Structures are given as C-alpha cells and as structure tokens.
C-alpha cells in the first residue's frame, strides 16, 4: 500500500515494478495460454500491459520540453 509520503514518481515506479512482476508470472505457455489463468487472452496480463503503456506515455509527455515562445516585449529575448 502506498502512503502519503511517497512522491508521484515513486508511486509510478511501484506501479511499473508490479506490472512487470505480473507479466513475468502471467506469461504465455507454448500453447498460447496464460500459465496461471489458463486462458488464451489473460485479462490480468492485459491490464498490466495497459499500466506499462500508460506509464511510459505519461513519462514521455512529462519529459517533453514545451515549445519556446518569444515575448517581443521582453528585452532579454529581443533580437
């Protein structure tokens, strides 16, 4: 369980580690079914993949630099 003292980055990292552990446990066998659930399309593994995809997407958005805009009224940015 996460406490209020954890940062958002720490919570995100815990979600990623948990999703990776789930995917490791719920990998498919040679016959194409989940080794634990014994279903061809494991909903647990699908949810874990969705968590990883969302976490990667959020990380890419947060590290992207915003477009630079120049303020023509700012003397330091004037050409």
N, C-alpha and C positions, 0 to 999 in steps of 0.2 A: 504494500500500500504506500502511496506517496504522501508525504507530509507537506505542510505549507512552507517549510523551509527550503524546498527544492526549487531550483530555477527552472524556467521553461525548457532550457537546453538539457538539463538533467532528466526531466520528465520525458522529453523526446528521445533521449538516448536509451532510457529504460524501455520505452515502447519498442524501439528498434531491436534491442537485445532480446526482448521477449518474443517478438515476431520471428526473429531468426531462429530462436530455440524451437518455436512451434513448427517452423518449416523443416527444421532438421528432424524433428520427431515424426512429422506427418509427410515425409517424402513418399513418393510412389514406389511401389514394388515393380518388378519386371512385367507383371500382368496389367499394369496401368492403374491399379487401385491403391488407395492410401494404406499404409502398413498398419495404422491404428484403427481408423474408421472402417476400413474395408469397402469404401465407396469409390466409384470411379472419379467423381468430382468432389473432393473433400471440402466442405464449407469452412472448416477451421483453417485449412491452408489458404483458401481463397481470401479469407478475412485477413490473415497475416500478410499475404502479398499486397492487399489493399493498404494496410497500415504502412508497409515499407514504401510503397509507391507514393502515398500521401506525404510521408515524412521527407522523402527525397525531393518531392515537388516543392514543399514548403521551404526546405533548406535552400533550394535554388532561387526561389523568389526572395528570400530574406538576404541573401548574399549578393544579389544583383545590385549594381550601382544605379542610382536614379539618373535620368538624363540631366545633363548640366544645362542650365539656362542662364543666360547672362542678363543682368539688370542694367539697362543702358543708363540708369540714373546713379548707379554705384561707381564712384570714380576709380576704385581699385580694379574693376572689371572692364573699364572703358579702354578702348584701343587707342 
